[in-house]
């Protein structure tokens, strides 16, 4: 399968222009079955290539870090295909084989075998496998951000928290509720925003949203180190976005400081006045993928105001959203 087609299947949307850098969650080397001391992966900055059939080789970089005893981090970067740079929440190293997996996208995995100063193996994208060869070039680069899993009450599965490695300056944070249709693109958006220094709580994909789930997500972000508690917002995708005013009405004690809705269907007549009131208070942005019907975008502009609605290809939409978030 061509690499480009595998990328589309992995992400679920053409987010190939998203410029993002990934870092791996905190992981510990695991002991072997006999209970011996856990093997430790070699650390460093490893550079090389990944090869797709019939295409030029792509540059690849692997950072493996050991910030403190028993704690390892890693980062895979493909500069020419940044949407494939990923953060993972699992790292295993046994019998000189390193395995990394991308959270939220179980079909994307990296498997490498150590051969002296070299790593050789494959990058898996669903059913396709692409060979990599990396060689150690020096010490690892510092982490940009980290990711961990967090349990959120009133949700069906753990959430993923993407947070900057540097927590010295309080920054913006948002709870991202993807739809089931756009769920595979969630980690890509989270990576892109974390690269800008934002904290992102990525919730499990769903087509509905409850007031308790929203309140619990916002509360977790406000307790997170490095977060400015006055700049904590919500981002809701797909069908759940249309009923967001009703959820906010039940959640008056813990309201987001700003709201982003993505690919929102035409709101029901019963909540249109609520949407207009929300728009008048400001700090609201509606974004639509380039593939969304123009009629839906036109309805949103008529309801919320043209300056609060954006539709663009992936790269441009990312840039517009990042610029808007800086103003919040």
N, C-alpha and C positions, 0 to 999 in steps of 0.2 A: 504494500500500500504506500503511495507517495507520502512523504513527510507532511506536506501541506494538508492533505486530506486527514491524516491522523491528528494534526493539530486541531482542525475544525471539529472532529469527533470528540476530542478531549475537552475542548473548551465549550462547545455547544453554541458558540457565537464567534464571529470573526474578529476576535480581539487581538490579532497578531501585531498591531501597532502599539499595544500597551507597553510602555517602557517600564520595566520593573526589575528589581533585583531581589532575590530571595535569600532567606537565611533559615537554618534548620532549628527546630525546637530543641529545648534542653533534653538531652538523652544521656543515658548511662550505658556503658558496655555491659553486656549480659554474661553471666557465668555459663560455662558449658554444662552438658547434661551430667557429667561426673562430679560437678560441684567445685571444679578447680577455679583458681582466680580468673576473673574475666579478662579476655584478650583486649588489648587497647589498640585502636586504629592509629596509624601514623598521622601526625598533624602536618599541615603545610599548605602552600599554594601550589596547586597542580594545574597545569595548562596542557591543552592538546586539541583534539578534534573529535566531532561526531560525524559519521558518514551516513548519508542517505543515498540509496541506489539511484544512479542517473543524475545526481545533483552534486554541486561542489561541496567539499567538506566544510562544516561549520565549526567556528572556534568554540571551545568549551573550557570553562574554568571550574575547578572544584576547590573550595576552601574547607579545610577540616581544622577545627579549633578545639583547644582543651583549656577553657578559661579557669577551671578550678578542679581539684581532685574529684574523680568519678563523674565528671560532667563534660560532655562533648557536644559540639555544634558543628554543622556543616552547611555548605551553600553551593548550589549548582547554578552557574551563569552561562547562558548562551547569548552573547552580545548581538548576534544577527537574528535571533529568534527569541526576543526577551520574554514572550509569553510562555516559553518553555523553561525559563529560569524558575526554580520553585523552592518553596519552603516545605519541609516535611515534619511530621510529628513523630517519626520513628527512625531510629538509627540502630542497626545491629551489625556487629563485627564478629564473625566466627570463622575459624579456619582460613584466615587471610582474605575473607570475602566481606565486603562492605555493602549493605543494602539500605537505601533511602527510599521513602515513599512520600508522595505529595498529599497533604491533608485535603480532604474534600474532593480529590480526584484519584481514587484508588487505582485507576488504570495507568497512572504515570508513576513509574518506579525506575530507580537507578540501581544497577547491580554491577559491582566492580571487584575484581580479584587483584590482590597485590602481587607485583612481580618486581621485587627490589624497590627502586624509586619510581616505578611505573604503576599505574592503575589501568587494567584492561577489562572491558565488559560491555554492557549494553544499556541503552536508555529505552525503556519500554513505554509505548504509547498505545494503550489498549492491547490489541493482539499483535501489533507491529513491534519489531526490535531493531535498534540501530546501534552499530558498534561504536565504542569510544576507546580512545587511547590517550592517557594523560601521563605527564612526567612532572616530578616535583621541581619547582622553580624557586622556592624560598619559603619564608615564613608566611602564615595566613594573614590576609587582610582583616581589619576589624569588622565585626558584625554591624550591620545597619539597623536591623530589628530582629526580634525573636517572636516565636509563636508557641502558644501552649493551649491545652484543652481546658475548658471550664464548664461545669454543670450549671445550667440555668433552670430554675424552677419554672414550671408551666411550658416547657419545651420538650420535644420528643427525644432529643439526642444532645450530646455535648456541643458547645459552641467552641469556636477557635478564636483566640485572642491574639491579634498581631499588635505588638507594642514596640516602640523605639528602644534600641539598646541604650541610648543616652536618655536618662530620665531626669536630668538636671533642670530642664526648662519645661514647665507645664504646657501642654499643647492640646489641640482639638482632638475629640474622640467621637466616634459614631457607631451605633448599633445597626448592622446591615442585615435585613431580612429578605433574602432572595426568594423568588418563586421557584417552583419545581422545574419550570421550563428553563430558567436562567441559572439554576443552581450550579452547574459545572463552571460557569464563568465567575462565580463568587470569589474563589481564591485568587484569581487574576486581578480583579478589582482591589481586593484587600492588599495584595502585594504592591500594586501601583500606589495606593494611598499611604501605605506604611513607608514606602520609599520617600514620601514627602514629610515624614515625621509625625503622621497622624496615627492614633490608636484606633484599630478597627476590631469590633467584636462581630464575627461572622456567625450568624445563627444558622441552624439546619434549614434547608429549603422547605418551604410550605406555601400554600395558596391561601392561608388565613392567618390572622394575627389577633391575639387576645390582649386585653389591657394588662393582665398580670405579667404576661411574657414581656411586653414592652417595658413595664415598670421594673421588672427584675433585671433586664438587660441594662437599662440606664443606671440602675443602682450599682451594678457590678463595675461599670465604667467609672463611675464617680469615686469608687473605692480603689481604683487602679493607680499605682504610682506613675507619675509623669503626666497625669491628665488634669487639665484645667476644668474644674467642676462647673464653671459657668459656660463652657463651650462643648456640651455633650448633646449630640443630635441623633436623629433616627433616619434611616434610609430604608424604604419599603418598596419592594419590587412586585409588579404584576397584579393579579386580582386583589390581593390584600390592600394594595395602595388605595383603591377606590373608596374603601370604607374607613380610611384612616381617621377622618374627623370624629366618627362614632367611638373609635378606640380612645382617641385623645379626650373625649368628653367623659369617659369612665376613668380617666387617669389624671385627674386635675392635680393631684398631690405630687406628681413626678412627670412634668412635661419636658419634652426635648427643647433645647434652645434653638434648633433649626431642624428643618425637614427636607429630605430629598425623596421624591417618588420617581420610579423608573418604569417605563412601559405601562403606565396606568390606563386601564380601560375607561370608557366614558362613565363618569360617576352617575349614580342613580339620582333621579330628580330630588328625592328626599334629602340628599346631603349636599346639593349644589350650593345652597346658601352658606352652609358650613365651610365649604371650600373657598368661597369668596371671602368670608370673614378671615379664614386662615391666611389667604393671600394678602389681605389688607394689612395684617399684622407684620408682614415681611418675613424674611428668613425662610423662604420656601423656594425650591427649585424642582421643576419637573423635567426629566430627561427621557429621550426616546432614541432607541437604536435606529439606524438608518433604514432598517428593514420594516419598521412599524408603519402602518397605514397613515397617509397624510391626513385623512379625515379625523383620526383620533388626535393627532397633533393639533389640528385646527380647532377642534372642540376644546382642548386643554388651553389653548391660547385665548379663546373667547371667554373661558371661565376664569382663568387665573391671571391673564394679562400676558402679552407677547414676551415681555422681558423676563418672565419667570419660566419660560418654556424653551427647551433646546432640543434640536434633533440634528444629528451629525454622524459621520462615520466614527468608528471606534477611537482612533487616535485623536481626532478633533474633540470628540465628546469628553474624553479623558482630560484633555487640556482645559476645556471649559469648566469642568467640574472642579478640578484642582484650583483654578483661579477663583472660582466662586467660594470655595471653602476657605481660602485665605482671608476672605472678607468677613467671615462669620466670627 
